[in-house]
Amino acid sequence: MDYSFDINSLDDLYQEVILDHYQRPRNKGVLTNPDISSKGFNPFCGDEIILSIKLDSNGKTKCILFDGQGCSISQASASMLTELLSNKNLDELKSISYSFRAMMRGESLSSGEMSLIEGLEVLEGVRKFPIRIKCALLAWAALEDGIEEYSVKVLKKEP
């Protein structure tokens, strides 16, 4: 059996997933009275992401939406973030975000870290274009800022 694959086919798949999330974003919108709200803005290209999160009584994400405008990578990454982070607590959100950032930096991840970011591997191809890494990380930076602000103001603890 030949298990070899064509790297161009893999790149095509990655591009298809990014394009799908860009053209048909998941969880797009803005929540009224969210528990966590944060905005990410890249002044170099104009990409903008607004995250809003409603937590349930157990501190898990009950609803997570994004809004904004920008390139296909920033918008697809935000769409993928909202799908992956549903029904997770703040510690899980931080762990997932940390693992995603590590992957985008090209660091080796454990199998446990890889399982946390399952489905986001398609964005790893963005590393071929270093200037676009910030696009993929914009929603994640907004998430981290929102969690930090929530932790300081609401939970009264250091992030």
MDTraj code that builds the backbone (N, CA, C; nanometers):
import mdtraj as md
import numpy as np

residues = "MET ASP TYR SER PHE ASP ILE ASN SER LEU ASP ASP LEU TYR GLN GLU VAL ILE LEU ASP HIS TYR GLN ARG PRO ARG ASN LYS GLY VAL LEU THR ASN PRO ASP ILE SER SER LYS GLY PHE ASN PRO PHE CYS GLY ASP GLU ILE ILE LEU SER ILE LYS LEU ASP SER ASN GLY LYS THR LYS CYS ILE LEU PHE ASP GLY GLN GLY CYS SER ILE SER GLN ALA SER ALA SER MET LEU THR GLU LEU LEU SER ASN LYS ASN LEU ASP GLU LEU LYS SER ILE SER TYR SER PHE ARG ALA MET MET ARG GLY GLU SER LEU SER SER GLY GLU MET SER LEU ILE GLU GLY LEU GLU VAL LEU GLU GLY VAL ARG LYS PHE PRO ILE ARG ILE LYS CYS ALA LEU LEU ALA TRP ALA ALA LEU GLU ASP GLY ILE GLU GLU TYR SER VAL LYS VAL LEU LYS LYS GLU PRO".split()
xyz = np.array([
    [0.0825, -0.1181, 0.0000],
    [0.0000, 0.0000, 0.0000],
    [0.0873, 0.1250, 0.0000],
    [0.0480, 0.2210, -0.0775],
    [0.1216, 0.3467, -0.0838],
    [0.0526, 0.4495, 0.0055],
    [0.1205, 0.4883, 0.1138],
    [0.0650, 0.5849, 0.2063],
    [0.1195, 0.7249, 0.1815],
    [0.1890, 0.7442, 0.0733],
    [0.2410, 0.8771, 0.0452],
    [0.1252, 0.9685, 0.0066],
    [0.1470, 1.0971, 0.0253],
    [0.0439, 1.1927, -0.0122],
    [0.1090, 1.3114, -0.0807],
    [0.0293, 1.3808, -0.1519],
    [0.0743, 1.4977, -0.2257],
    [0.0583, 1.6200, -0.1356],
    [0.1675, 1.6876, -0.1069],
    [0.1630, 1.8049, -0.0199],
    [0.0723, 1.9129, -0.0771],
    [0.0629, 1.9213, -0.2097],
    [-0.0263, 2.0193, -0.2707],
    [-0.1728, 1.9874, -0.2407],
    [-0.2067, 1.8586, -0.2347],
    [-0.3431, 1.8195, -0.1992],
    [-0.3743, 1.8609, -0.0560],
    [-0.2769, 1.8457, 0.0332],
    [-0.2941, 1.8862, 0.1717],
    [-0.3129, 2.0369, 0.1797],
    [-0.2325, 2.1127, 0.1077],
    [-0.2477, 2.2582, 0.1035],
    [-0.3845, 2.2966, 0.0493],
    [-0.4308, 2.2256, -0.0523],
    [-0.5629, 2.2528, -0.1090],
    [-0.6720, 2.2306, -0.0048],
    [-0.6597, 2.1225, 0.0728],
    [-0.7574, 2.0939, 0.1778],
    [-0.7582, 2.2067, 0.2805],
    [-0.6404, 2.2494, 0.3239],
    [-0.6306, 2.3580, 0.4209],
    [-0.6975, 2.4838, 0.3671],
    [-0.6699, 2.5163, 0.2423],
    [-0.7288, 2.6345, 0.1820],
    [-0.8802, 2.6222, 0.1734],
    [-0.9307, 2.5033, 0.1439],
    [-1.0749, 2.4812, 0.1363],
    [-1.1419, 2.5037, 0.2713],
    [-1.0811, 2.4533, 0.3782],
    [-1.1388, 2.4695, 0.5120],
    [-1.1396, 2.6172, 0.5506],
    [-1.0306, 2.6867, 0.5263],
    [-1.0236, 2.8295, 0.5572],
    [-1.1276, 2.9060, 0.4761],
    [-1.1380, 2.8760, 0.3493],
    [-1.2347, 2.9432, 0.2641],
    [-1.3780, 2.9137, 0.3080],
    [-1.4050, 2.7903, 0.3479],
    [-1.5390, 2.7539, 0.3950],
    [-1.5772, 2.8360, 0.5183],
    [-1.4871, 2.8450, 0.6158],
    [-1.5157, 2.9221, 0.7374],
    [-1.5273, 3.0714, 0.7073],
    [-1.4547, 3.1190, 0.6084],
    [-1.4619, 3.2596, 0.5707],
    [-1.5948, 3.2904, 0.5012],
    [-1.6348, 3.2040, 0.4100],
    [-1.7579, 3.2276, 0.3346],
    [-1.8840, 3.1938, 0.4136],
    [-1.8733, 3.0979, 0.5039],
    [-1.9864, 3.0553, 0.5862],
    [-1.9434, 3.0513, 0.7331],
    [-1.9185, 3.1688, 0.7902],
    [-1.8683, 3.1715, 0.9283],
    [-1.9679, 3.1122, 1.0266],
    [-1.9140, 3.0431, 1.1226],
    [-1.9949, 2.9859, 1.2293],
    [-1.9987, 3.0848, 1.3453],
    [-2.1127, 3.0914, 1.4111],
    [-2.1274, 3.1697, 1.5342],
    [-2.0911, 3.3170, 1.5154],
    [-2.1385, 3.3759, 1.4085],
    [-2.1104, 3.5166, 1.3835],
    [-2.2237, 3.6007, 1.4407],
    [-2.1854, 3.7031, 1.5145],
    [-2.2821, 3.7935, 1.5760],
    [-2.2246, 3.8530, 1.7023],
    [-2.3066, 3.9297, 1.7709],
    [-2.2654, 3.9943, 1.8952],
    [-2.3702, 3.9644, 2.0015],
    [-2.3267, 3.9220, 2.1178],
    [-2.4178, 3.8940, 2.2284],
    [-2.4557, 4.0221, 2.3014],
    [-2.5793, 4.0267, 2.3471],
    [-2.6236, 4.1343, 2.4349],
    [-2.5850, 4.0939, 2.5770],
    [-2.5250, 4.1825, 2.6495],
    [-2.4827, 4.1576, 2.7882],
    [-2.3947, 4.0344, 2.8051],
    [-2.2843, 4.0272, 2.7317],
    [-2.1944, 3.9116, 2.7488],
    [-2.1185, 3.9216, 2.8806],
    [-2.0725, 3.8066, 2.9277],
    [-1.9858, 3.8064, 3.0461],
    [-1.8448, 3.8501, 3.0082],
    [-1.8019, 3.8108, 2.8905],
    [-1.6693, 3.8465, 2.8397],
    [-1.6877, 3.9080, 2.7018],
    [-1.6257, 4.0222, 2.6836],
    [-1.6289, 4.0882, 2.5534],
    [-1.4917, 4.1494, 2.5295],
    [-1.4402, 4.1296, 2.4109],
    [-1.3075, 4.1817, 2.3808],
    [-1.2957, 4.2061, 2.2313],
    [-1.2131, 4.3031, 2.1995],
    [-1.1922, 4.3389, 2.0598],
    [-1.0445, 4.3232, 2.0254],
    [-1.0198, 4.2643, 1.9110],
    [-0.8849, 4.2543, 1.8567],
    [-0.8783, 4.3356, 1.7292],
    [-0.7736, 4.4132, 1.7147],
    [-0.7589, 4.4981, 1.5965],
    [-0.6139, 4.4958, 1.5516],
    [-0.5932, 4.4751, 1.4232],
    [-0.4594, 4.4794, 1.3652],
    [-0.4491, 4.6076, 1.2831],
    [-0.3786, 4.7083, 1.3345],
    [-0.3716, 4.8371, 1.2650],
    [-0.2955, 4.8310, 1.1326],
    [-0.2157, 4.7284, 1.1131],
    [-0.1381, 4.7181, 0.9898],
    [-0.2241, 4.6802, 0.8696],
    [-0.3291, 4.5996, 0.8942],
    [-0.4119, 4.5556, 0.7815],
    [-0.5589, 4.5926, 0.7972],
    [-0.5984, 4.6330, 0.9174],
    [-0.7375, 4.6707, 0.9407],
    [-0.8276, 4.5582, 0.9860],
    [-0.7746, 4.4369, 1.0015],
    [-0.8570, 4.3256, 1.0500],
    [-0.9087, 4.3578, 1.1897],
    [-1.0331, 4.3180, 1.2146],
    [-1.0963, 4.3447, 1.3431],
    [-1.1812, 4.2247, 1.3834],
    [-1.1698, 4.1865, 1.5084],
    [-1.2487, 4.0772, 1.5650],
    [-1.3077, 4.1251, 1.6967],
    [-1.4347, 4.0994, 1.7156],
    [-1.5015, 4.1270, 1.8419],
    [-1.5555, 3.9942, 1.8923],
    [-1.5085, 3.9527, 2.0091],
    [-1.5559, 3.8282, 2.0705],
    [-1.6519, 3.8621, 2.1836],
    [-1.7588, 3.7863, 2.1932],
    [-1.8484, 3.8002, 2.3073],
    [-1.8855, 3.6602, 2.3557],
    [-1.8762, 3.6440, 2.4873],
    [-1.8954, 3.5120, 2.5486],
    [-1.9930, 3.5225, 2.6644],
    [-2.0874, 3.4317, 2.6677],
    [-2.1790, 3.4180, 2.7798],
    [-2.1436, 3.2887, 2.8505],
    [-2.1239, 3.2964, 2.9807],
    [-2.0889, 3.1797, 3.0609],
    [-2.2132, 3.1254, 3.1309],
    [-2.2164, 2.9938, 3.1535],
    [-2.3270, 2.9361, 3.2289],
    [-2.2947, 2.9436, 3.3782],
    [-2.3820, 2.8911, 3.4607],
    [-2.3645, 2.9005, 3.6063],
    [-2.2422, 2.8233, 3.6560],
    [-2.1896, 2.7313, 3.5749],
    [-2.0697, 2.6554, 3.6107],
    [-1.9425, 2.7187, 3.5555],
    [-1.9543, 2.8346, 3.4908],
    [-1.8369, 2.9027, 3.4369],
    [-1.7906, 2.8495, 3.3027],
    [-1.8764, 2.7751, 3.2333],
    [-1.8413, 2.7240, 3.0999],
    [-1.9053, 2.8113, 2.9935],
    [-1.8428, 2.8119, 2.8768],
    [-1.8970, 2.8920, 2.7676],
    [-2.0318, 2.8362, 2.7240],
    [-2.1332, 2.9172, 2.7447],
    [-2.2694, 2.8819, 2.7051],
    [-2.2917, 2.9239, 2.5596],
    [-2.2377, 3.0395, 2.5257],
    [-2.2484, 3.0904, 2.3898],
    [-2.1245, 3.1757, 2.3621],
    [-2.0669, 3.1572, 2.2458],
    [-1.9509, 3.2373, 2.2058],
    [-1.9710, 3.2787, 2.0603],
    [-1.9688, 3.4092, 2.0386],
    [-1.9887, 3.4645, 1.9055],
    [-1.8721, 3.5562, 1.8702],
    [-1.8535, 3.5757, 1.7403],
    [-1.7551, 3.6733, 1.6950],
    [-1.8187, 3.7601, 1.5878],
    [-1.7653, 3.8778, 1.5747],
    [-1.8055, 3.9683, 1.4683],
    [-1.6796, 4.0396, 1.4214],
    [-1.6915, 4.1138, 1.3160],
    [-1.5772, 4.1880, 1.2664],
    [-1.5612, 4.1719, 1.1173],
    [-1.4476, 4.2178, 1.0703],
    [-1.4177, 4.2099, 0.9285],
    [-1.2683, 4.1972, 0.9107],
    [-1.2313, 4.1413, 0.7978],
    [-1.0890, 4.1249, 0.7707],
    [-1.0651, 4.0165, 0.6681],
    [-0.9428, 3.9736, 0.6614],
    [-0.9021, 3.8740, 0.5623],
    [-0.9604, 3.7370, 0.5943],
    [-0.9506, 3.6474, 0.4987],
    [-1.0062, 3.5135, 0.5150],
    [-0.9434, 3.4398, 0.6331],
    [-0.8152, 3.4614, 0.6567],
    [-0.7477, 3.3896, 0.7661],
    [-0.7977, 3.4370, 0.9018],
    [-0.8073, 3.5677, 0.9229],
    [-0.8529, 3.6176, 1.0533],
    [-0.9971, 3.5773, 1.0805],
    [-1.0814, 3.5848, 0.9792],
    [-1.2218, 3.5517, 0.9976],
    [-1.2425, 3.4012, 1.0142],
    [-1.1705, 3.3212, 0.9381],
    [-1.1804, 3.1756, 0.9510],
    [-1.1297, 3.1300, 1.0875],
    [-1.0206, 3.1880, 1.1332],
    [-0.9652, 3.1519, 1.2636],
    [-1.0661, 3.1835, 1.3742],
    [-1.1325, 3.2977, 1.3647],
    [-1.2332, 3.3352, 1.4642],
    [-1.3514, 3.2387, 1.4605],
    [-1.3946, 3.2023, 1.3417],
    [-1.5047, 3.1078, 1.3265],
    [-1.4682, 2.9729, 1.3884],
    [-1.3468, 2.9263, 1.3618],
    [-1.3008, 2.7984, 1.4149],
    [-1.2870, 2.8042, 1.5665],
    [-1.2408, 2.9181, 1.6185],
    [-1.2291, 2.9373, 1.7629],
    [-1.3649, 2.9184, 1.8290],
    [-1.4686, 2.9803, 1.7737],
    [-1.6006, 2.9715, 1.8373],
    [-1.6532, 2.8289, 1.8388],
    [-1.6241, 2.7532, 1.7354],
    [-1.6693, 2.6133, 1.7328],
    [-1.5970, 2.5298, 1.8381],
    [-1.4684, 2.5491, 1.8489],
    [-1.3870, 2.4667, 1.9382],
    [-1.4097, 2.4990, 2.0860],
    [-1.4415, 2.6236, 2.1170],
    [-1.4445, 2.6657, 2.2563],
    [-1.5811, 2.6563, 2.3233],
    [-1.6766, 2.6001, 2.2568],
    [-1.8089, 2.5840, 2.3155],
    [-1.8041, 2.4875, 2.4335],
    [-1.8730, 2.5243, 2.5413],
    [-1.8861, 2.4403, 2.6605],
    [-1.7531, 2.4100, 2.7294],
    [-1.6645, 2.5091, 2.7320],
    [-1.5344, 2.4960, 2.7990],
    [-1.5254, 2.5990, 2.9114],
    [-1.4511, 2.5668, 3.0187],
    [-1.4306, 2.6636, 3.1260],
    [-1.3097, 2.7520, 3.0938],
    [-1.2869, 2.8533, 3.1740],
    [-1.1808, 2.9499, 3.1455],
    [-1.0417, 2.8870, 3.1421],
    [-1.0164, 2.7923, 3.2302],
    [-0.8858, 2.7255, 3.2282],
    [-0.8654, 2.6478, 3.0984],
    [-0.9717, 2.5836, 3.0516],
    [-0.9637, 2.5115, 2.9245],
    [-0.9401, 2.6089, 2.8085],
    [-1.0085, 2.7227, 2.8127],
    [-0.9890, 2.8235, 2.7084],
    [-0.8433, 2.8675, 2.7031],
    [-0.7849, 2.8904, 2.8202],
    [-0.6441, 2.9320, 2.8259],
    [-0.5514, 2.8238, 2.7722],
    [-0.5766, 2.6996, 2.8097],
    [-0.4922, 2.5885, 2.7632],
    [-0.5004, 2.5713, 2.6118],
    [-0.6198, 2.5813, 2.5592],
    [-0.6375, 2.5682, 2.4147],
    [-0.5670, 2.6824, 2.3433],
    [-0.5837, 2.8032, 2.3935],
    [-0.5197, 2.9193, 2.3322],
    [-0.3674, 2.9076, 2.3374],
    [-0.3147, 2.8634, 2.4510],
    [-0.1701, 2.8451, 2.4655],
    [-0.1188, 2.7426, 2.3634],
    [-0.1908, 2.6313, 2.3499],
    [-0.1486, 2.5270, 2.2561],
    [-0.1555, 2.5761, 2.1118],
    [-0.2597, 2.6520, 2.0793],
    [-0.2715, 2.7057, 1.9440],
    [-0.1561, 2.8016, 1.9137],
    [-0.1262, 2.8893, 2.0085],
    [-0.0137, 2.9830, 1.9893],
    [0.1177, 2.9061, 1.9713],
    [0.1376, 2.8030, 2.0504],
    [0.2601, 2.7229, 2.0398],
    [0.2701, 2.6587, 1.9020],
    [0.1583, 2.6063, 1.8522],
    [0.1589, 2.5475, 1.7183],
    [0.1950, 2.6537, 1.6147],
    [0.1395, 2.7722, 1.6291],
    [0.1656, 2.8784, 1.5317],
    [0.3106, 2.9274, 1.5388],
    [0.3757, 2.9063, 1.6540],
    [0.5186, 2.9405, 1.6665],
    [0.6079, 2.8281, 1.6147],
    [0.5487, 2.7157, 1.5782],
    [0.6257, 2.6034, 1.5265],
    [0.6816, 2.5135, 1.6341],
    [0.6323, 2.5249, 1.7557],
    [0.6799, 2.4414, 1.8654],
    [0.6204, 2.3010, 1.8550],
    [0.6917, 2.2035, 1.9077],
    [0.6401, 2.0666, 1.9135],
    [0.5356, 2.0592, 2.0235],
    [0.4256, 1.9935, 1.9940],
    [0.3190, 1.9791, 2.0914],
    [0.3034, 1.8322, 2.1298],
    [0.2656, 1.8106, 2.2534],
    [0.2362, 1.6741, 2.2985],
    [0.1061, 1.6288, 2.2328],
    [0.0798, 1.4999, 2.2418],
    [-0.0455, 1.4488, 2.1845],
    [-0.1652, 1.5097, 2.2577],
    [-0.1505, 1.5356, 2.3860],
    [-0.2580, 1.5992, 2.4632],
    [-0.2844, 1.7409, 2.4160],
    [-0.1771, 1.8151, 2.3902],
    [-0.1933, 1.9519, 2.3391],
    [-0.2539, 1.9508, 2.1991],
    [-0.2109, 1.8556, 2.1171],
    [-0.2670, 1.8453, 1.9823],
    [-0.4160, 1.8120, 1.9873],
    [-0.4556, 1.7277, 2.0826],
    [-0.5979, 1.6933, 2.0917],
    [-0.6807, 1.8143, 2.1350],
    [-0.6209, 1.9057, 2.2121],
    [-0.6917, 2.0270, 2.2533],
    [-0.7285, 2.1143, 2.1337],
    [-0.6417, 2.1158, 2.0334],
    [-0.6626, 2.2059, 1.9193],
    [-0.7032, 2.1298, 1.7931],
    [-0.7609, 2.0134, 1.8132],
    [-0.8031, 1.9315, 1.6993],
    [-0.8927, 2.0126, 1.6054],
    [-0.8585, 2.0081, 1.4785],
    [-0.9315, 2.0827, 1.3773],
    [-0.8636, 2.2127, 1.3389],
    [-0.7794, 2.2637, 1.4280],
    [-0.7106, 2.3903, 1.4000],
    [-0.5798, 2.3697, 1.3241],
    [-0.5423, 2.2444, 1.3034],
    [-0.4174, 2.2167, 1.2326],
    [-0.4159, 2.2778, 1.0934],
    [-0.5322, 2.3004, 1.0372],
    [-0.5386, 2.3596, 0.9031],
    [-0.4751, 2.4979, 0.9008],
    [-0.4754, 2.5647, 1.0144],
    [-0.4168, 2.6990, 1.0203],
    [-0.2644, 2.6957, 1.0326],
    [-0.2098, 2.5784, 1.0565],
    [-0.0650, 2.5650, 1.0673],
    [0.0047, 2.6049, 0.9370],
    [-0.0618, 2.5846, 0.8257],
    [-0.0065, 2.6226, 0.6962],
    [0.0192, 2.7720, 0.6830],
    [-0.0455, 2.8517, 0.7650],
    [-0.0266, 2.9967, 0.7638],
    [0.1176, 3.0327, 0.7996],
    [0.1839, 2.9438, 0.8743],
    [0.3228, 2.9714, 0.9148],
    [0.4158, 2.9898, 0.7954],
    [0.3769, 2.9404, 0.6783],
    [0.4584, 2.9589, 0.5585],
    [0.4658, 3.1073, 0.5200],
    [0.3720, 3.1853, 0.5724],
    [0.3632, 3.3276, 0.5425],
    [0.3665, 3.4043, 0.6749],
    [0.4867, 3.4278, 0.7290],
    [0.4992, 3.4855, 0.8635],
    [0.4160, 3.6114, 0.8879],
    [0.3992, 3.6922, 0.7872],
    [0.3226, 3.8155, 0.8061],
    [0.1751, 3.7858, 0.8340],
    [0.1277, 3.6664, 0.7966],
    [-0.0136, 3.6306, 0.8135],
    [-0.0413, 3.5606, 0.9471],
    [0.0640, 3.5288, 1.0215],
    [0.0437, 3.4624, 1.1508],
    [-0.0399, 3.5504, 1.2436],
    [-0.0152, 3.6814, 1.2412],
    [-0.0953, 3.7723, 1.3252],
    [-0.2430, 3.7656, 1.2893],
    [-0.2720, 3.7419, 1.1624],
    [-0.4118, 3.7279, 1.1190],
    [-0.4765, 3.6083, 1.1886],
    [-0.4059, 3.4962, 1.1896],
    [-0.4585, 3.3746, 1.2514],
    [-0.4705, 3.3882, 1.4025],
    [-0.3860, 3.4705, 1.4633],
    [-0.3844, 3.4850, 1.6090],
    [-0.4744, 3.5968, 1.6621],
    [-0.5315, 3.6781, 1.5747],
    [-0.6076, 3.7951, 1.6193],
    [-0.7233, 3.7587, 1.7121],
    [-0.8045, 3.6638, 1.6754],
    [-0.9178, 3.6239, 1.7603],
    [-0.8686, 3.5650, 1.8923],
    [-0.7570, 3.4943, 1.8863],
    [-0.7015, 3.4319, 2.0074],
    [-0.6471, 3.5373, 2.1022],
    [-0.5880, 3.6430, 2.0482],
    [-0.5408, 3.7540, 2.1317],
    [-0.6602, 3.8225, 2.1975],
    [-0.7684, 3.8408, 2.1220],
    [-0.8897, 3.9005, 2.1787],
    [-0.9449, 3.8120, 2.2904],
    [-0.9428, 3.6815, 2.2693],
    [-0.9889, 3.5878, 2.3717],
    [-0.9061, 3.6022, 2.4993],
    [-0.7751, 3.6012, 2.4847],
    [-0.6871, 3.6108, 2.6019],
    [-0.7066, 3.7429, 2.6750],
    [-0.7210, 3.8527, 2.5996],
    [-0.7461, 3.9832, 2.6621],
    [-0.8787, 3.9831, 2.7369],
    [-0.9803, 3.9238, 2.6770],
    [-1.1114, 3.9174, 2.7411],
    [-1.1099, 3.8354, 2.8688],
    [-1.0415, 3.7228, 2.8659],
    [-1.0308, 3.6387, 2.9858],
    [-0.9555, 3.7138, 3.0962],
    [-0.8474, 3.7810, 3.0583],
    [-0.7700, 3.8564, 3.1575],
    [-0.8555, 3.9654, 3.2219],
    [-0.9265, 4.0407, 3.1403],
    [-1.0121, 4.1480, 3.1926],
    [-1.1213, 4.0910, 3.2831],
    [-1.1827, 3.9827, 3.2411],
    [-1.2868, 3.9178, 3.3211],
    [-1.2294, 3.8682, 3.4537],
    [-1.1121, 3.8076, 3.4483],
    [-1.0490, 3.7542, 3.5698],
    [-1.0183, 3.8639, 3.6702],
    [-0.9700, 3.9764, 3.6214],
    [-0.9342, 4.0871, 3.7105],
    [-1.0585, 4.1561, 3.7662],
    [-1.1536, 4.1860, 3.6810],
    [-1.2714, 4.2623, 3.7237],
    [-1.3751, 4.1789, 3.7966],
    [-1.4053, 4.0629, 3.7443],
    [-1.5155, 3.9843, 3.7988],
    [-1.4686, 3.8841, 3.9032],
    [-1.3636, 3.8114, 3.8704],
    [-1.3158, 3.7093, 3.9637],
    [-1.2194, 3.7656, 4.0666],
    [-1.1736, 3.8884, 4.0453],
    [-1.0831, 3.9569, 4.1380],
    [-0.9550, 3.8778, 4.1649],
    [-0.9016, 3.8189, 4.0569],
    [-0.7768, 3.7447, 4.0740],
    [-0.6868, 3.7734, 3.9555],
    [-0.5592, 3.7482, 3.9760],
    [-0.4607, 3.7681, 3.8691],
    [-0.4818, 3.6630, 3.7619],
    [-0.4692, 3.7023, 3.6345],
    [-0.4892, 3.6058, 3.5258],
    [-0.3812, 3.5008, 3.5204],
])
top = md.Topology()
chain = top.add_chain()
for i, resn in enumerate(residues, 1):
    res = top.add_residue(resn, chain, resSeq=i)
    for name in ("N", "CA", "C"):
        top.add_atom(name, md.element.get_by_symbol(name[0]), res)
traj = md.Trajectory(xyz[None], top)
